[in-house]
Every structure is written in C-alpha cells, then in structure tokens.
Amino acid sequence: MSGRGRRGFGRTLTAAAVALAVSCGGAWSQTAGTIRITATEYAIDSVLMPKLATLLREYPDSTFSATARDRIRQLTDLLAEHEFGIGYFYMRKGSPAAALERFVSLEQRFPDYSARAKLFFYQAQVLKRLGRTEEASRYVSRLVEEYPDSEWARKARNGKIKPPASASVDTRGKSE
C-alpha cells in the first residue's frame, strides 16, 4: 500500500475491486481484476468498509470473501494506526491528556488493532506522565501478560516502564 491523499492520510489500495464488486449487481460473477483506489480516512470509514461488510454479508461463500476479510483487517489497522499517530503526536508535544484520550478511543473503537502491545506501552507511558501510576501499572501488566514476547513487553521489562510488583489484578484500595 502506497500513495498519499491530499491530507497525507490517503492510501492506495490494491484489489479494492472487492469493495466495488458489490455495486455491480448482476455482473458480480464477471467481476475480475485489480483496481487501485486512493482513499482518505473518511472514504475508507464511510464507503469502503461498509461495502466490504456488505460483500461478506451477501456473498459469504464468494471467492472474494477471504480477500474482503483481509482488506477489512488491513483497513481497520490503517484507521487505528492513524488514530495512534495523532495520540503519539500529542504525547511528543507535551499533551499527555490529549494523547491518552486518543489512545483510549483507539482501544475502544478498534478492539482488533494488531498493534495493541504498542498501544498498551504508550498508554502506560502517558498515564505515568499524568501521575496515574496505578493505571499505568495495570497497562504494563496487561502488556506483559498478553504480549510477553513482543518488543514492547521487552522494553517495559528493560526499564522503560516498570511493571508492578505483582502482575495480578490490583485489589488494593485507592487511599494510598
């Protein structure tokens, strides 16, 4: 995937014929080939994703269904990575509260984001900067437990963010 849209977020999508094939109606069985589309975040979210979902719903056994599922995963990660990039920008510019808001939104909106280990690492960093160390520790625990072999868990264990003494659920009161 390459290419840039007017605002720098557009991406060229190969094999996007899958999304457009739904629009072909009766010519569905004759649809073949590759189409390249440059799409902004808005177009991906409001046009391509719904078309791919319709394709899967209406033609679950189609030869294109596996490609459609793969494209949905790729597009979801693309949208999530954009959201992450905004949060990361806020974090680097000294606005940890704004960064946290983006990271929390990303976690809720894109539960299948493939870079959740990275997300947990940076959520912990931002929470630590905000002085919310208990919450930061919970994210580090999740990171180490759910993604123990990731580079982000290694970074957390190597001192960039210290995991809590116990990786279990924190049962202590908030009055410390």
Biotite code that builds the C-alpha atoms (Angstrom):
import biotite.structure as struc

atoms = struc.array([
    struc.Atom([0.000, 0.000, 0.000], chain_id="A", res_id=1, res_name="MET", atom_name="CA", element="C"),
    struc.Atom([1.430, 3.306, -1.006], chain_id="A", res_id=2, res_name="SER", atom_name="CA", element="C"),
    struc.Atom([0.367, 6.729, -2.111], chain_id="A", res_id=3, res_name="GLY", atom_name="CA", element="C"),
    struc.Atom([-0.732, 9.873, -0.357], chain_id="A", res_id=4, res_name="ARG", atom_name="CA", element="C"),
    struc.Atom([-4.022, 11.712, -0.277], chain_id="A", res_id=5, res_name="GLY", atom_name="CA", element="C"),
    struc.Atom([-4.484, 15.442, -0.123], chain_id="A", res_id=6, res_name="ARG", atom_name="CA", element="C"),
    struc.Atom([-4.093, 15.493, 3.668], chain_id="A", res_id=7, res_name="ARG", atom_name="CA", element="C"),
    struc.Atom([-1.330, 12.879, 3.780], chain_id="A", res_id=8, res_name="GLY", atom_name="CA", element="C"),
    struc.Atom([-3.516, 10.030, 5.005], chain_id="A", res_id=9, res_name="PHE", atom_name="CA", element="C"),
    struc.Atom([-4.841, 8.591, 1.765], chain_id="A", res_id=10, res_name="GLY", atom_name="CA", element="C"),
    struc.Atom([-3.558, 5.178, 0.775], chain_id="A", res_id=11, res_name="ARG", atom_name="CA", element="C"),
    struc.Atom([-3.630, 3.271, -2.480], chain_id="A", res_id=12, res_name="THR", atom_name="CA", element="C"),
    struc.Atom([-5.475, 0.016, -2.028], chain_id="A", res_id=13, res_name="LEU", atom_name="CA", element="C"),
    struc.Atom([-4.812, -2.836, -4.408], chain_id="A", res_id=14, res_name="THR", atom_name="CA", element="C"),
    struc.Atom([-7.530, -5.388, -5.077], chain_id="A", res_id=15, res_name="ALA", atom_name="CA", element="C"),
    struc.Atom([-10.184, -2.924, -3.972], chain_id="A", res_id=16, res_name="ALA", atom_name="CA", element="C"),
    struc.Atom([-12.340, -4.435, -6.682], chain_id="A", res_id=17, res_name="ALA", atom_name="CA", element="C"),
    struc.Atom([-13.776, -6.464, -3.837], chain_id="A", res_id=18, res_name="VAL", atom_name="CA", element="C"),
    struc.Atom([-15.412, -3.409, -2.331], chain_id="A", res_id=19, res_name="ALA", atom_name="CA", element="C"),
    struc.Atom([-16.661, -2.156, -5.643], chain_id="A", res_id=20, res_name="LEU", atom_name="CA", element="C"),
    struc.Atom([-17.947, -5.535, -6.814], chain_id="A", res_id=21, res_name="ALA", atom_name="CA", element="C"),
    struc.Atom([-20.957, -5.214, -4.533], chain_id="A", res_id=22, res_name="VAL", atom_name="CA", element="C"),
    struc.Atom([-22.028, -2.236, -6.611], chain_id="A", res_id=23, res_name="SER", atom_name="CA", element="C"),
    struc.Atom([-22.001, -4.309, -9.792], chain_id="A", res_id=24, res_name="CYS", atom_name="CA", element="C"),
    struc.Atom([-25.277, -6.095, -9.034], chain_id="A", res_id=25, res_name="GLY", atom_name="CA", element="C"),
    struc.Atom([-25.883, -8.839, -11.607], chain_id="A", res_id=26, res_name="GLY", atom_name="CA", element="C"),
    struc.Atom([-22.387, -8.542, -13.056], chain_id="A", res_id=27, res_name="ALA", atom_name="CA", element="C"),
    struc.Atom([-20.917, -9.877, -9.802], chain_id="A", res_id=28, res_name="TRP", atom_name="CA", element="C"),
    struc.Atom([-19.791, -13.188, -11.265], chain_id="A", res_id=29, res_name="SER", atom_name="CA", element="C"),
    struc.Atom([-17.997, -11.381, -14.095], chain_id="A", res_id=30, res_name="GLN", atom_name="CA", element="C"),
    struc.Atom([-16.010, -9.032, -11.835], chain_id="A", res_id=31, res_name="THR", atom_name="CA", element="C"),
    struc.Atom([-12.276, -9.681, -12.006], chain_id="A", res_id=32, res_name="ALA", atom_name="CA", element="C"),
    struc.Atom([-9.001, -7.830, -11.869], chain_id="A", res_id=33, res_name="GLY", atom_name="CA", element="C"),
    struc.Atom([-7.332, -5.250, -9.690], chain_id="A", res_id=34, res_name="THR", atom_name="CA", element="C"),
    struc.Atom([-8.314, -1.642, -9.135], chain_id="A", res_id=35, res_name="ILE", atom_name="CA", element="C"),
    struc.Atom([-6.236, 0.928, -7.281], chain_id="A", res_id=36, res_name="ARG", atom_name="CA", element="C"),
    struc.Atom([-8.071, 3.480, -5.173], chain_id="A", res_id=37, res_name="ILE", atom_name="CA", element="C"),
    struc.Atom([-6.603, 6.391, -3.258], chain_id="A", res_id=38, res_name="THR", atom_name="CA", element="C"),
    struc.Atom([-8.854, 6.968, -0.273], chain_id="A", res_id=39, res_name="ALA", atom_name="CA", element="C"),
    struc.Atom([-8.915, 9.308, 2.683], chain_id="A", res_id=40, res_name="THR", atom_name="CA", element="C"),
    struc.Atom([-9.787, 8.175, 6.195], chain_id="A", res_id=41, res_name="GLU", atom_name="CA", element="C"),
    struc.Atom([-13.342, 9.357, 5.651], chain_id="A", res_id=42, res_name="TYR", atom_name="CA", element="C"),
    struc.Atom([-13.729, 7.383, 2.409], chain_id="A", res_id=43, res_name="ALA", atom_name="CA", element="C"),
    struc.Atom([-12.296, 4.252, 3.989], chain_id="A", res_id=44, res_name="ILE", atom_name="CA", element="C"),
    struc.Atom([-14.567, 4.523, 7.005], chain_id="A", res_id=45, res_name="ASP", atom_name="CA", element="C"),
    struc.Atom([-17.764, 5.585, 5.244], chain_id="A", res_id=46, res_name="SER", atom_name="CA", element="C"),
    struc.Atom([-17.521, 3.890, 1.827], chain_id="A", res_id=47, res_name="VAL", atom_name="CA", element="C"),
    struc.Atom([-15.004, 1.052, 1.607], chain_id="A", res_id=48, res_name="LEU", atom_name="CA", element="C"),
    struc.Atom([-15.609, -0.589, 4.984], chain_id="A", res_id=49, res_name="MET", atom_name="CA", element="C"),
    struc.Atom([-19.421, -0.690, 4.555], chain_id="A", res_id=50, res_name="PRO", atom_name="CA", element="C"),
    struc.Atom([-19.038, -2.085, 1.019], chain_id="A", res_id=51, res_name="LYS", atom_name="CA", element="C"),
    struc.Atom([-16.715, -4.812, 2.238], chain_id="A", res_id=52, res_name="LEU", atom_name="CA", element="C"),
    struc.Atom([-19.109, -5.655, 5.080], chain_id="A", res_id=53, res_name="ALA", atom_name="CA", element="C"),
    struc.Atom([-21.983, -5.856, 2.573], chain_id="A", res_id=54, res_name="THR", atom_name="CA", element="C"),
    struc.Atom([-19.915, -8.133, 0.371], chain_id="A", res_id=55, res_name="LEU", atom_name="CA", element="C"),
    struc.Atom([-19.284, -10.517, 3.260], chain_id="A", res_id=56, res_name="LEU", atom_name="CA", element="C"),
    struc.Atom([-22.916, -10.470, 4.352], chain_id="A", res_id=57, res_name="ARG", atom_name="CA", element="C"),
    struc.Atom([-24.426, -11.008, 0.891], chain_id="A", res_id=58, res_name="GLU", atom_name="CA", element="C"),
    struc.Atom([-21.778, -13.315, -0.584], chain_id="A", res_id=59, res_name="TYR", atom_name="CA", element="C"),
    struc.Atom([-20.182, -15.204, 2.325], chain_id="A", res_id=60, res_name="PRO", atom_name="CA", element="C"),
    struc.Atom([-19.013, -18.085, 0.114], chain_id="A", res_id=61, res_name="ASP", atom_name="CA", element="C"),
    struc.Atom([-17.657, -15.913, -2.689], chain_id="A", res_id=62, res_name="SER", atom_name="CA", element="C"),
    struc.Atom([-14.092, -16.294, -3.858], chain_id="A", res_id=63, res_name="THR", atom_name="CA", element="C"),
    struc.Atom([-13.688, -12.647, -2.819], chain_id="A", res_id=64, res_name="PHE", atom_name="CA", element="C"),
    struc.Atom([-14.821, -13.172, 0.784], chain_id="A", res_id=65, res_name="SER", atom_name="CA", element="C"),
    struc.Atom([-11.364, -14.124, 2.076], chain_id="A", res_id=66, res_name="ALA", atom_name="CA", element="C"),
    struc.Atom([-9.906, -11.080, 0.363], chain_id="A", res_id=67, res_name="THR", atom_name="CA", element="C"),
    struc.Atom([-12.680, -8.911, 1.803], chain_id="A", res_id=68, res_name="ALA", atom_name="CA", element="C"),
    struc.Atom([-11.955, -10.143, 5.341], chain_id="A", res_id=69, res_name="ARG", atom_name="CA", element="C"),
    struc.Atom([-8.258, -9.451, 4.828], chain_id="A", res_id=70, res_name="ASP", atom_name="CA", element="C"),
    struc.Atom([-8.986, -5.955, 3.487], chain_id="A", res_id=71, res_name="ARG", atom_name="CA", element="C"),
    struc.Atom([-11.263, -5.189, 6.434], chain_id="A", res_id=72, res_name="ILE", atom_name="CA", element="C"),
    struc.Atom([-8.438, -6.165, 8.790], chain_id="A", res_id=73, res_name="ARG", atom_name="CA", element="C"),
    struc.Atom([-5.948, -4.028, 6.840], chain_id="A", res_id=74, res_name="GLN", atom_name="CA", element="C"),
    struc.Atom([-8.278, -1.040, 6.661], chain_id="A", res_id=75, res_name="LEU", atom_name="CA", element="C"),
    struc.Atom([-9.125, -1.334, 10.362], chain_id="A", res_id=76, res_name="THR", atom_name="CA", element="C"),
    struc.Atom([-5.433, -1.312, 11.210], chain_id="A", res_id=77, res_name="ASP", atom_name="CA", element="C"),
    struc.Atom([-4.881, 1.629, 8.873], chain_id="A", res_id=78, res_name="LEU", atom_name="CA", element="C"),
    struc.Atom([-7.578, 3.667, 10.608], chain_id="A", res_id=79, res_name="LEU", atom_name="CA", element="C"),
    struc.Atom([-6.332, 2.598, 14.043], chain_id="A", res_id=80, res_name="ALA", atom_name="CA", element="C"),
    struc.Atom([-2.738, 3.458, 13.172], chain_id="A", res_id=81, res_name="GLU", atom_name="CA", element="C"),
    struc.Atom([-3.848, 6.918, 12.098], chain_id="A", res_id=82, res_name="HIS", atom_name="CA", element="C"),
    struc.Atom([-5.567, 7.398, 15.463], chain_id="A", res_id=83, res_name="GLU", atom_name="CA", element="C"),
    struc.Atom([-2.436, 6.122, 17.212], chain_id="A", res_id=84, res_name="PHE", atom_name="CA", element="C"),
    struc.Atom([-0.279, 8.576, 15.257], chain_id="A", res_id=85, res_name="GLY", atom_name="CA", element="C"),
    struc.Atom([-2.375, 11.500, 16.476], chain_id="A", res_id=86, res_name="ILE", atom_name="CA", element="C"),
    struc.Atom([-2.083, 10.301, 20.074], chain_id="A", res_id=87, res_name="GLY", atom_name="CA", element="C"),
    struc.Atom([1.658, 9.815, 19.678], chain_id="A", res_id=88, res_name="TYR", atom_name="CA", element="C"),
    struc.Atom([1.965, 13.343, 18.266], chain_id="A", res_id=89, res_name="PHE", atom_name="CA", element="C"),
    struc.Atom([0.131, 14.751, 21.296], chain_id="A", res_id=90, res_name="TYR", atom_name="CA", element="C"),
    struc.Atom([2.355, 12.752, 23.626], chain_id="A", res_id=91, res_name="MET", atom_name="CA", element="C"),
    struc.Atom([5.550, 14.043, 21.990], chain_id="A", res_id=92, res_name="ARG", atom_name="CA", element="C"),
    struc.Atom([4.280, 17.627, 22.004], chain_id="A", res_id=93, res_name="LYS", atom_name="CA", element="C"),
    struc.Atom([3.672, 17.536, 25.754], chain_id="A", res_id=94, res_name="GLY", atom_name="CA", element="C"),
    struc.Atom([-0.082, 16.966, 25.853], chain_id="A", res_id=95, res_name="SER", atom_name="CA", element="C"),
    struc.Atom([-0.391, 13.631, 27.661], chain_id="A", res_id=96, res_name="PRO", atom_name="CA", element="C"),
    struc.Atom([-4.097, 14.108, 28.466], chain_id="A", res_id=97, res_name="ALA", atom_name="CA", element="C"),
    struc.Atom([-4.926, 14.576, 24.770], chain_id="A", res_id=98, res_name="ALA", atom_name="CA", element="C"),
    struc.Atom([-2.728, 11.598, 23.898], chain_id="A", res_id=99, res_name="ALA", atom_name="CA", element="C"),
    struc.Atom([-4.490, 9.437, 26.466], chain_id="A", res_id=100, res_name="LEU", atom_name="CA", element="C"),
    struc.Atom([-7.873, 10.444, 25.074], chain_id="A", res_id=101, res_name="GLU", atom_name="CA", element="C"),
    struc.Atom([-6.803, 9.261, 21.591], chain_id="A", res_id=102, res_name="ARG", atom_name="CA", element="C"),
    struc.Atom([-5.293, 6.040, 22.918], chain_id="A", res_id=103, res_name="PHE", atom_name="CA", element="C"),
    struc.Atom([-8.398, 5.176, 24.961], chain_id="A", res_id=104, res_name="VAL", atom_name="CA", element="C"),
    struc.Atom([-10.612, 5.954, 21.975], chain_id="A", res_id=105, res_name="SER", atom_name="CA", element="C"),
    struc.Atom([-8.445, 3.737, 19.778], chain_id="A", res_id=106, res_name="LEU", atom_name="CA", element="C"),
    struc.Atom([-8.622, 0.864, 22.276], chain_id="A", res_id=107, res_name="GLU", atom_name="CA", element="C"),
    struc.Atom([-12.430, 1.074, 22.412], chain_id="A", res_id=108, res_name="GLN", atom_name="CA", element="C"),
    struc.Atom([-13.106, 1.722, 18.727], chain_id="A", res_id=109, res_name="ARG", atom_name="CA", element="C"),
    struc.Atom([-10.619, -0.816, 17.308], chain_id="A", res_id=110, res_name="PHE", atom_name="CA", element="C"),
    struc.Atom([-10.526, -3.858, 19.625], chain_id="A", res_id=111, res_name="PRO", atom_name="CA", element="C"),
    struc.Atom([-8.852, -5.944, 16.881], chain_id="A", res_id=112, res_name="ASP", atom_name="CA", element="C"),
    struc.Atom([-5.984, -3.489, 16.316], chain_id="A", res_id=113, res_name="TYR", atom_name="CA", element="C"),
    struc.Atom([-2.935, -5.610, 15.573], chain_id="A", res_id=114, res_name="SER", atom_name="CA", element="C"),
    struc.Atom([-0.519, -3.304, 17.440], chain_id="A", res_id=115, res_name="ALA", atom_name="CA", element="C"),
    struc.Atom([-2.227, -3.461, 20.835], chain_id="A", res_id=116, res_name="ARG", atom_name="CA", element="C"),
    struc.Atom([1.087, -4.199, 22.559], chain_id="A", res_id=117, res_name="ALA", atom_name="CA", element="C"),
    struc.Atom([2.452, -0.866, 21.295], chain_id="A", res_id=118, res_name="LYS", atom_name="CA", element="C"),
    struc.Atom([-0.780, 0.841, 22.332], chain_id="A", res_id=119, res_name="LEU", atom_name="CA", element="C"),
    struc.Atom([-0.593, -0.561, 25.885], chain_id="A", res_id=120, res_name="PHE", atom_name="CA", element="C"),
    struc.Atom([3.065, 0.515, 26.162], chain_id="A", res_id=121, res_name="PHE", atom_name="CA", element="C"),
    struc.Atom([2.300, 4.109, 25.225], chain_id="A", res_id=122, res_name="TYR", atom_name="CA", element="C"),
    struc.Atom([-0.878, 4.228, 27.302], chain_id="A", res_id=123, res_name="GLN", atom_name="CA", element="C"),
    struc.Atom([1.239, 3.246, 30.300], chain_id="A", res_id=124, res_name="ALA", atom_name="CA", element="C"),
    struc.Atom([3.808, 5.934, 29.466], chain_id="A", res_id=125, res_name="GLN", atom_name="CA", element="C"),
    struc.Atom([1.157, 8.641, 29.179], chain_id="A", res_id=126, res_name="VAL", atom_name="CA", element="C"),
    struc.Atom([-0.574, 7.561, 32.381], chain_id="A", res_id=127, res_name="LEU", atom_name="CA", element="C"),
    struc.Atom([2.768, 7.629, 34.185], chain_id="A", res_id=128, res_name="LYS", atom_name="CA", element="C"),
    struc.Atom([3.377, 11.189, 32.917], chain_id="A", res_id=129, res_name="ARG", atom_name="CA", element="C"),
    struc.Atom([-0.038, 12.154, 34.248], chain_id="A", res_id=130, res_name="LEU", atom_name="CA", element="C"),
    struc.Atom([0.885, 10.735, 37.669], chain_id="A", res_id=131, res_name="GLY", atom_name="CA", element="C"),
    struc.Atom([-1.643, 7.901, 37.381], chain_id="A", res_id=132, res_name="ARG", atom_name="CA", element="C"),
    struc.Atom([0.866, 5.191, 38.256], chain_id="A", res_id=133, res_name="THR", atom_name="CA", element="C"),
    struc.Atom([-1.652, 2.537, 39.342], chain_id="A", res_id=134, res_name="GLU", atom_name="CA", element="C"),
    struc.Atom([-3.409, 2.689, 35.980], chain_id="A", res_id=135, res_name="GLU", atom_name="CA", element="C"),
    struc.Atom([-0.042, 2.719, 34.195], chain_id="A", res_id=136, res_name="ALA", atom_name="CA", element="C"),
    struc.Atom([0.931, -0.412, 36.120], chain_id="A", res_id=137, res_name="SER", atom_name="CA", element="C"),
    struc.Atom([-2.245, -2.162, 35.006], chain_id="A", res_id=138, res_name="ARG", atom_name="CA", element="C"),
    struc.Atom([-1.431, -1.471, 31.355], chain_id="A", res_id=139, res_name="TYR", atom_name="CA", element="C"),
    struc.Atom([2.115, -2.736, 31.848], chain_id="A", res_id=140, res_name="VAL", atom_name="CA", element="C"),
    struc.Atom([0.681, -5.879, 33.449], chain_id="A", res_id=141, res_name="SER", atom_name="CA", element="C"),
    struc.Atom([-1.655, -6.416, 30.507], chain_id="A", res_id=142, res_name="ARG", atom_name="CA", element="C"),
    struc.Atom([1.202, -5.820, 28.093], chain_id="A", res_id=143, res_name="LEU", atom_name="CA", element="C"),
    struc.Atom([3.494, -8.349, 29.773], chain_id="A", res_id=144, res_name="VAL", atom_name="CA", element="C"),
    struc.Atom([0.711, -10.931, 30.256], chain_id="A", res_id=145, res_name="GLU", atom_name="CA", element="C"),
    struc.Atom([-0.992, -10.680, 26.858], chain_id="A", res_id=146, res_name="GLU", atom_name="CA", element="C"),
    struc.Atom([2.079, -9.997, 24.673], chain_id="A", res_id=147, res_name="TYR", atom_name="CA", element="C"),
    struc.Atom([5.053, -11.455, 26.615], chain_id="A", res_id=148, res_name="PRO", atom_name="CA", element="C"),
    struc.Atom([7.236, -11.954, 23.530], chain_id="A", res_id=149, res_name="ASP", atom_name="CA", element="C"),
    struc.Atom([6.617, -8.529, 21.979], chain_id="A", res_id=150, res_name="SER", atom_name="CA", element="C"),
    struc.Atom([9.296, -5.872, 21.661], chain_id="A", res_id=151, res_name="GLU", atom_name="CA", element="C"),
    struc.Atom([7.019, -3.611, 23.746], chain_id="A", res_id=152, res_name="TRP", atom_name="CA", element="C"),
    struc.Atom([6.935, -6.087, 26.645], chain_id="A", res_id=153, res_name="ALA", atom_name="CA", element="C"),
    struc.Atom([10.741, -6.345, 26.434], chain_id="A", res_id=154, res_name="ARG", atom_name="CA", element="C"),
    struc.Atom([11.010, -2.546, 26.561], chain_id="A", res_id=155, res_name="LYS", atom_name="CA", element="C"),
    struc.Atom([8.709, -2.458, 29.572], chain_id="A", res_id=156, res_name="ALA", atom_name="CA", element="C"),
    struc.Atom([10.751, -5.154, 31.335], chain_id="A", res_id=157, res_name="ARG", atom_name="CA", element="C"),
    struc.Atom([14.050, -3.418, 30.457], chain_id="A", res_id=158, res_name="ASN", atom_name="CA", element="C"),
    struc.Atom([13.110, -0.386, 32.489], chain_id="A", res_id=159, res_name="GLY", atom_name="CA", element="C"),
    struc.Atom([11.406, 1.981, 30.077], chain_id="A", res_id=160, res_name="LYS", atom_name="CA", element="C"),
    struc.Atom([8.287, 1.348, 32.182], chain_id="A", res_id=161, res_name="ILE", atom_name="CA", element="C"),
    struc.Atom([8.479, -0.733, 35.316], chain_id="A", res_id=162, res_name="LYS", atom_name="CA", element="C"),
    struc.Atom([5.830, -3.455, 35.707], chain_id="A", res_id=163, res_name="PRO", atom_name="CA", element="C"),
    struc.Atom([4.103, -3.641, 39.091], chain_id="A", res_id=164, res_name="PRO", atom_name="CA", element="C"),
    struc.Atom([5.440, -5.948, 41.797], chain_id="A", res_id=165, res_name="ALA", atom_name="CA", element="C"),
    struc.Atom([2.625, -8.393, 41.061], chain_id="A", res_id=166, res_name="SER", atom_name="CA", element="C"),
    struc.Atom([1.153, -8.902, 37.595], chain_id="A", res_id=167, res_name="ALA", atom_name="CA", element="C"),
    struc.Atom([-2.186, -9.880, 39.091], chain_id="A", res_id=168, res_name="SER", atom_name="CA", element="C"),
    struc.Atom([-5.199, -7.628, 39.417], chain_id="A", res_id=169, res_name="VAL", atom_name="CA", element="C"),
    struc.Atom([-4.668, -4.779, 41.868], chain_id="A", res_id=170, res_name="ASP", atom_name="CA", element="C"),
    struc.Atom([-7.020, -5.324, 44.813], chain_id="A", res_id=171, res_name="THR", atom_name="CA", element="C"),
    struc.Atom([-5.658, -2.535, 46.998], chain_id="A", res_id=172, res_name="ARG", atom_name="CA", element="C"),
    struc.Atom([-7.793, 0.450, 47.861], chain_id="A", res_id=173, res_name="GLY", atom_name="CA", element="C"),
    struc.Atom([-7.311, 3.829, 46.214], chain_id="A", res_id=174, res_name="LYS", atom_name="CA", element="C"),
    struc.Atom([-6.325, 5.508, 49.519], chain_id="A", res_id=175, res_name="SER", atom_name="CA", element="C"),
    struc.Atom([-2.562, 5.005, 49.208], chain_id="A", res_id=176, res_name="GLU", atom_name="CA", element="C"),
])
